[in-house]
């Protein structure tokens, strides 16, 4: 996985999206942390989503907290 990201990031910037990391098992969490540690000099952006009660085991460079949509803001296309 690290080699794939390295090769791709030499060709063009990479965005890695990891959703619901609060459900990640130990091995997946270790892999994500390893990726995070190895990309400091590469054009790679990691976007990770997780529930508000989840605490990242590392410091994020940026964080955006989103609240639930109120019922009046939900649009249903019929």
C-alpha positions in Angstrom: 0.0 0.0 0.0 2.8 2.4 0.9 4.6 1.7 -2.4 1.4 2.2 -4.4 0.9 5.6 -2.7 4.5 6.5 -3.3 4.4 5.7 -7.0 1.0 7.4 -7.6 2.1 10.5 -5.7 5.2 10.8 -8.0 2.8 11.0 -11.0 0.2 13.3 -9.4 -1.2 14.5 -6.1 -3.2 11.8 -4.3 -6.2 12.1 -2.0 -6.8 9.1 0.2 -10.3 8.9 1.7 -10.8 6.7 4.8 -14.4 6.6 6.0 -15.7 5.6 9.4 -12.3 4.9 10.9 -14.0 4.5 14.2 -14.8 1.0 12.9 -11.3 0.2 11.9 -9.6 -2.9 13.3 -6.2 -2.7 14.9 -4.3 -3.7 11.8 -6.1 -1.1 9.6 -5.4 1.6 12.2 -1.7 0.7 12.3 -1.6 0.9 8.5 -3.3 4.3 8.4 -0.8 5.5 11.0 2.1 4.1 9.0 0.8 5.9 5.9 0.3 9.1 7.8 3.9 9.0 9.1 5.4 8.3 5.7 3.7 10.9 3.6 5.2 14.1 5.1 7.3 14.8 2.0 4.7 13.6 -0.6 1.7 15.3 -2.2 -0.8 13.1 -0.4 -3.9 14.3 1.5 -5.7 11.9 3.9 -9.3 12.6 4.6 -10.7 10.5 7.4 -14.2 10.5 8.7 -15.2 9.3 12.2 -17.8 9.7 14.8 -17.4 12.7 17.2 -16.7 10.5 20.3 -13.7 8.8 18.5 -10.3 10.2 19.5 -7.5 10.1 16.9 -4.3 8.5 18.3 -2.4 11.2 16.5 -2.6 15.0 16.1 -4.5 16.0 12.9 -3.2 18.9 10.8 -6.8 20.1 10.4 -10.2 19.1 11.7 -13.7 19.9 10.7 -16.5 19.0 13.0 -20.0 18.7 11.4 -23.3 18.5 13.2 -26.3 16.5 12.1 -28.6 18.2 9.6 -31.8 19.4 11.0 -34.9 17.8 9.5 -35.8 21.1 7.7 -32.5 21.0 5.8 -32.9 17.5 4.4 -34.0 17.6 0.8 -35.6 14.5 -0.8 -35.7 14.4 -4.6 -39.0 12.8 -5.6 
